[in-house]
Amino acid sequence: MDRDMMIIGLTGSIGMGKSTTAAMFRDAGIPVYDADAAVAELYVQGGAAVEPLEAAFPGVTRDGAVDREALRQRVLGDDAAMATLNSIVHPLVGRDRIGFFERAKAAGADMVVLDIPLLFETGGHANVEAVVVASAPAPLQRERVLARDGMTEARLDDILKRQTPDAEKRARAQFVVDTGQGLDHARAQVAEIIAILRDPARRPAKAK
């Protein structure tokens, strides 16, 4: 990682518009690393996580790939299993991220965004210069998530229980993008965040 290239952490609880916000940074010319997409690549046939996950959780793979629903059911509500899952996946994602940094640096990027859902939960905020949180009112969040195929109130509540509360994320981050007021409003906020981060006189202190 090159400290001349600013590292921005983007996070947000489920249904808060983090992926939409990431796309806005990408549209503005900022390279974005999508941790979820990296994990998905690890889970496909031939992916680096397939064999170690099958060894740790027999029966969670099918046709040479990780069955994500089977894996989810295996670790749901089991803190020890979740810790084992993270111990396998996180180092693999870390190696993939190094390649992303190298490509961004070669392209001359002055900053990059790491799109990481569990940025605070994993302590990743300590490794970035600034944190941006995508947020929206709780009722809108629930409406968005429950509209997804296969989502239930119980599953949503379990996910939220494992995530740092939105209010705490907002309090700890330097920037908040409110995705509840429409795309144009959020896009303007993203543009302003980029402008602030490129101006040393306006740049805030690191997140706590």
Buried (B, 14 or more C-beta within 10 A) or exposed (E): EEEEBBBBBBBBBBBBBBBBBBBBBBEBEBBBBBBEEBBEBBBEEEBBBBEBBBEBBEEBBEEEBBBEEEBEEBBBEEEEBBEBBBEBBBEBBEEBBEEBBEEBBEEEBEBBBBBBBBBBBBEBBEEBBBBBBBBBBBEBBBEBBEEEEEBEEEBBEEBBEEBBEBEEBBEBBBBBBBBBEEEEEBBBBBEEBBEBBEEEEEBEEEBE
